[in-house]
């Protein structure tokens, strides 16, 4: 069974709430905010109290920037902390990394000014900027959303265990599937892909990656969608104790998915990852750094320069992150500070 109508109504309601108050954006100067988040397009549920202060300016004056990532079970959060180390080592900025529900939630945080920078998916960025594609954004474009750089492919993992008997996408019919948190980038991708594959008869669960891993282990679900650059930590942890399988998306199935949306590209999970004996063909979107139009050009240029002039200090996704590829798949208007750096 599918609960598409209820799900979409929920996304519309929560998305509208998350994007409310755009006209009242604040830079967080001296404010203390309590943020409750849930996992999505790369990440995990957390509740955190964050005190944000900003003295404003550079040149020896410390300025704190809020960087919204994703959950600890995916790639966004650890990579954001590596960015934090590089930026703080190269500039006068202090970066506060926040674990969040990732793409869709992060767009709302950028729009309101609750975040200065964030990681999001390029397809979600496009939908948000153009007010389409996702019910939360329909007719309400996020006009102050700006791009900084694309980073790496975010691989679509359809994760199952060997004993479920699920070997091809058609085997997902009638299954219980975790499609990611409600309103998340992961759920958007899962819904698009299942529809493209003609899978409508399924029971849906909605949690983040770490919880989905537990559900698979306990037999509460048959498969889960996980979106993130391989290797995703939550899947690695699952593979340490279970025989993990990645359901392949290839041939006519891959063509159908790519025909359904312009953001998907060919990808694969290499053999050896998660203990796989053979590569698992699939599709991907792109992870990207985003900001808002209110950020000073000098701030964005300094942060961008710090990252891309010091990629050798990173350990995550270093095969993909480079100045040369940082505009591949950029789906929204570039911030002038990023434009100044990339030229």
C-alpha positions in Angstrom: 0.0 0.0 0.0 1.1 3.6 -0.5 0.3 6.7 1.6 1.2 9.2 -1.0 -1.6 11.7 -0.4 -1.1 11.8 3.4 2.7 12.0 2.9 2.5 14.9 0.5 0.0 16.8 2.7 2.4 16.4 5.6 5.4 17.6 3.5 3.4 20.6 2.4 2.5 21.5 5.9 5.8 21.0 7.5 7.7 22.6 4.6 5.5 25.7 4.7 6.1 25.9 8.5 9.9 25.5 7.9 10.0 28.3 5.4 7.7 30.6 7.2 8.9 34.0 8.2 11.3 34.6 5.3 10.7 38.3 5.5 11.8 38.3 9.1 15.3 36.8 8.5 17.8 37.4 11.2 21.6 36.9 11.2 21.6 35.4 14.7 23.6 38.2 16.3 23.7 37.3 19.9 20.6 35.1 19.7 20.2 31.8 21.4 18.1 29.3 19.6 16.9 25.8 20.4 16.7 23.7 17.3 15.0 20.3 17.0 15.9 18.4 13.9 15.2 15.2 12.1 17.3 13.2 9.7 17.1 13.4 5.9 19.1 13.6 2.6 22.3 12.6 4.2 21.7 12.4 7.8 20.3 11.9 11.3 17.9 13.1 14.0 19.3 15.3 16.8 18.1 17.9 19.2 20.6 20.7 20.0 20.9 24.0 21.6 22.9 26.5 19.7 24.1 29.9 20.8 25.1 32.0 17.8 27.0 35.2 18.1 28.7 37.3 15.5 30.9 40.2 16.0 30.9 41.0 12.3 33.8 41.5 10.1 37.2 40.0 9.4 40.7 41.2 9.9 41.4 39.8 13.3 37.9 40.1 14.6 36.4 36.7 15.3 33.1 36.1 13.6 31.0 32.9 14.2 29.2 31.3 11.2 26.5 28.7 11.5 27.0 25.7 9.2 24.1 23.3 8.9 25.1 19.8 7.8 23.1 16.6 8.3 22.9 13.7 10.7 25.9 11.9 12.1 25.0 8.7 10.2 25.7 10.2 6.8 28.4 12.1 5.0 27.3 15.7 5.4 28.2 15.9 9.1 31.7 14.6 9.2 32.6 16.4 6.0 31.2 19.7 7.4 33.5 19.2 10.4 36.5 18.8 8.1 35.4 22.1 6.4 35.2 23.7 9.8 38.8 22.7 10.6 40.1 24.0 7.3 38.2 27.3 7.5 39.1 28.0 11.1 42.8 27.3 10.2 42.8 29.7 7.3 40.5 32.5 8.4 39.3 34.4 11.4 35.9 32.7 11.3 34.7 30.3 13.9 32.4 27.7 12.4 29.6 26.0 14.4 28.5 22.8 12.7 24.8 21.9 13.4 23.5 18.4 12.9 20.2 18.7 11.0 17.7 17.0 8.8 19.8 18.0 5.8 18.6 19.3 2.4 15.0 20.4 2.8 15.4 21.5 6.3 18.7 23.3 5.5 17.0 25.3 2.7 14.5 26.7 5.3 17.4 27.5 7.7 19.3 29.4 5.0 16.1 31.2 3.9 15.4 32.4 7.4 19.0 33.3 8.2 19.3 30.6 10.9 22.2 29.2 8.9 25.0 31.0 7.1 26.1 28.0 5.0 24.7 24.5 4.5 25.0 21.3 2.6 22.1 20.4 0.3 21.3 18.3 -2.7 21.4 20.1 -6.1 18.0 18.9 -7.1 16.5 20.2 -3.8 18.3 23.5 -4.4 16.7 23.8 -7.9 13.2 22.9 -6.6 13.5 25.5 -3.8 14.9 28.3 -5.9 12.2 27.8 -8.6 9.3 27.0 -6.3 8.5 23.6 -7.8 9.1 19.9 -7.6 8.5 19.5 -3.9 5.2 20.4 -2.2 7.0 22.5 0.4 8.3 24.8 -2.3 5.3 24.9 -4.7 4.5 28.5 -5.5 6.9 29.7 -2.8 10.4 30.1 -4.4 13.2 30.6 -2.0 14.5 33.7 -3.7 17.5 34.3 -1.4 19.0 30.9 -1.9 22.5 31.0 -3.5 25.0 28.4 -4.6 28.7 28.2 -3.6 30.1 25.0 -5.0 29.2 21.4 -5.9 31.2 18.7 -4.1 30.6 15.1 -5.0 27.9 12.6 -6.3 25.3 11.7 -3.7 24.7 8.1 -4.5 21.2 6.7 -4.3 21.5 3.5 -2.2 18.6 1.1 -2.1 19.7 -0.9 0.9 18.5 -4.4 1.8 19.8 -7.5 3.5 20.5 -10.8 1.7 17.8 -12.7 3.5 15.0 -10.5 2.3 15.1 -12.0 -1.2 15.1 -8.5 -2.8 17.4 -8.6 -5.7 15.9 -6.3 -8.3 13.7 -3.1 -8.1 10.6 -5.1 -9.1 11.1 -7.1 -5.9 10.3 -4.0 -3.9 6.6 -4.3 -4.8 4.7 -5.2 -1.7 7.7 -4.5 0.5 8.0 -2.3 3.6 10.4 0.5 2.6 12.0 3.3 4.7 12.0 6.2 2.3 13.8 8.6 4.7 12.5 11.3 6.9 9.2 13.1 5.9 10.0 16.1 3.7 13.6 15.2 3.3 15.7 15.1 0.1 16.0 11.4 0.5 12.2 11.0 0.6 11.9 13.1 -2.5 14.4 10.9 -4.4 12.8 7.7 -3.1 9.3 8.8 -4.2 10.5 9.9 -7.6 12.4 6.6 -8.2 9.7 4.3 -7.0 7.2 6.1 -9.2 9.5 5.9 -12.2 10.0 2.2 -11.6 6.2 1.7 -11.4 6.4 0.6 -7.7 3.2 1.8 -5.9 2.3 -1.1 -3.7 4.5 -0.7 -0.7 4.3 0.2 3.0 6.2 3.2 4.0 8.4 3.9 7.0 10.0 7.3 7.6 13.1 7.7 9.8 16.7 8.7 9.3 19.6 6.5 8.3 20.7 5.2 11.7 17.1 4.2 12.6 16.6 2.6 9.2 19.7 0.5 9.8 18.2 -0.7 13.1 14.9 -1.5 11.3 16.7 -3.6 8.7 18.6 -5.4 11.3 15.5 -6.1 13.4 13.5 -7.2 10.3 11.0 -4.3 10.7 11.5 -3.2 7.1 12.6 -4.9 3.9 14.6 -2.0 2.3 15.7 1.6 2.9 16.7 4.5 0.7 19.9 6.2 1.7 21.3 9.1 -0.2 24.9 10.0 0.4 28.4 9.7 -0.9 29.7 6.2 -0.4 30.8 4.9 2.0 27.9 6.1 4.2 28.7 5.5 7.8 25.4 4.0 8.8 25.6 1.4 6.0 29.1 0.6 6.9 28.1 -0.1 10.5 25.2 -2.3 9.3 27.6 -4.2 7.0 29.9 -5.0 9.9 27.3 -7.4 11.3 24.9 -8.1 8.4 25.1 -9.2 4.8 24.2 -5.9 3.1 22.9 -5.8 -0.5 22.5 -2.7 -2.7 19.5 -3.2 -5.1 20.9 -2.3 -8.6 19.3 0.4 -10.7 20.4 -0.4 -14.2 19.3 -0.9 -17.8 15.7 0.1 -18.5 15.2 0.9 -14.8 18.0 3.4 -14.9 16.7 5.0 -18.1 13.2 5.3 -16.5 14.7 7.1 -13.5 16.8 9.5 -15.5 13.8 10.2 -17.8 11.7 11.1 -14.7 14.0 13.9 -13.5 16.9 15.8 -15.0 19.2 15.7 -11.9 20.0 12.0 -11.9 23.3 10.7 -13.3 24.8 7.3 -13.7 26.7 6.1 -10.7 27.7 2.9 -9.0 28.8 1.6 -5.6 32.2 0.0 -6.1 32.9 -3.6 -5.2 34.4 -4.0 -1.7 32.2 -1.1 -0.4 30.0 -2.5 2.4 31.5 -5.9 1.6 29.9 -6.0 -1.9 31.4 -8.7 -4.1 30.5 -6.8 -7.3 29.8 -3.2 -8.2 26.2 -2.1 -7.7 25.0 0.2 -10.5 22.7 3.0 -9.5 22.1 6.8 -9.9 23.1 9.9 -8.1 22.5 13.6 -7.5 25.1 16.1 -6.3 25.9 17.4 -2.9 26.6 21.2 -2.8 27.4 24.0 -0.5 24.8 26.7 -0.4 24.4 30.1 1.3 21.9 33.0 1.2 22.0 36.3 -0.6 22.5 38.2 2.7 26.0 36.8 3.3 28.7 39.4 2.6 30.6 38.8 -0.6 33.9 38.9 1.3 32.7 36.2 3.8 31.6 33.8 1.0 34.8 34.4 -0.9 37.0 33.8 2.1 35.2 30.6 3.1 35.2 29.3 -0.5 38.9 30.1 -0.9 39.8 28.4 2.4 38.1 25.2 1.3 39.2 24.9 -2.3 42.8 26.1 -1.7 43.2 23.4 1.0 41.5 20.4 -0.4 44.6 18.4 0.5 43.7 18.8 4.2 40.4 16.9 3.7 40.1 13.1 4.0 36.4 12.7 2.8 35.5 12.6 -0.9 38.9 13.9 -2.0 38.5 12.1 -5.3 35.7 14.4 -6.2 36.1 17.8 -4.5 38.2 20.2 -6.5 38.1 23.8 -7.8 37.9 22.5 -11.4 34.7 20.5 -10.8 33.1 22.8 -8.2 30.5 24.2 -10.7 29.5 20.9 -12.3 25.8 20.4 -11.7 25.4 23.8 -10.1 21.6 24.2 -10.3 21.0 27.7 -8.9 22.4 31.2 -9.1 26.0 31.5 -7.7 26.7 33.9 -4.8 28.9 36.8 -5.9 31.5 35.8 -3.3 31.8 32.4 -4.9 31.8 33.9 -8.3 34.7 36.2 -7.3 36.7 33.1 -6.3 35.9 30.8 -9.2 36.0 33.6 -11.7 
